[in-house]
Amino acid sequence: MKLLILFPPSETRRRLFGCTAFVMLTCLAMCLSLSSCASHRCLYCRFSECPQEDAYLYSVELKSDVPDPCGGGTARSFVTPYPPAMLCAQGGTFLRIDLPCIGGGECRGTQAVTVTQEQVLRITRVSDTKTPPSPVIVDCRCVNCTSARDGLLGADKLELRAMGGYRGKQTAVFYPDAAGGRLYEPETFGFERGGTTFTVGVEAAPMWTLFRFNGTDAFHLGILTGVWPVDGSVFIPLSLHPRVTFNDRPDPYGCRCSAWYIFGDVGVTFDFTTRSPIARDRRVFAGAGVGYEFPLSRGTDFAIDIFARRVYLPLPAVECCPDIPPDQRNPVRISNVVGIRLGVTF
């Protein structure tokens, strides 16, 4: 007697793969577009390219001279393509002015001038010749970003997540026994070997930074583990967990402390009940996801992400029937899971 590996119906697999691909590509495109500063008018971003002559939109006039970081000496007014940012700190209220430094026809990067609110005479938006300049009101709604993201317990970054997944209706599995056998039917929720539509679990992933790029972004590599109670067993996943974090080290004078990230997983599962061997078609899983982190404190972020995974899980072994070879005693459930994870990152 042979037991069949359990596959979802072919039409269901095609639809699930199509939906998963669309969601992942859409979220990845949003992540990359929001994390970049391709436009010279992107708010609170630093730029290396020189803006065009018609890009100077804001004029800031001061009550007294301050040092000019670009031209040397002092100045009482500045023009810039970047919106001035009001910073609210314990020592008072300050205005930050980002200036593109151009000298000898060459762009020498961006420098910042920070003055107190009392030093500002007026801020106007420079317009074309048909419309007079208009005053600009800068609200004091921006708190300095103090996110450190320095990790915990020896890791540069530590993820703690609660996970919920959807994998569609599963296929029933038949177990022979001396009395004739039992058919385990699929359920919507639960943990039995008949399979469930929804799954839950908890996951943790310590990571270490391999390199940084673009000044604020980082590539991390870590190990994901956790607990997945599903299909009649309690599985412990163990996988490589690469992750790219955008805005990992945010500008301390900027307003954007949150961070997009993308991640992947490739690994195997372990358990103490199925006694199934570790094999390519029995215990492996792989997937990818995209997420967003909001700072809760200097070293802690609240995180939400979505993922898609291909998972092979062995079911509990058939206990009867000596004619079944040992390597065929465990049916294998193959499922495509899409889900959401919520938690914190240190």
Secondary structure, 3 states (H helix, E strand, C coil): CCCCCECCCHHHHHHHHHHHHHHHHHHHHHHHHHHCCCCCCCCCCCCCCCCCHHHCCEEEEEEEEEECCCCCCEEEEEEECCCCEEEEECCEEEEEEEEEEEECCEEEEEEEEEEEHHHEEEEEECCCCCCCCEECCCCCCCECCCCCCCCECCECEEEEEEEEEECCCCCCEEECCCCCCEEECCECCCCCCCCECEEEEEEEEEEEEEEEECCCEEEEEEEEEEEEEECCEEEEEEEEEEEEECCCCCCCCCCCCCEEEEEEEEEEEECCCCCCCCCCCCCEEEEEEEEEEEECCCCCEEEEEEEEEEEEEECCCCCCCCCCCHHHCCCEEEEEEEEEEEEEEC
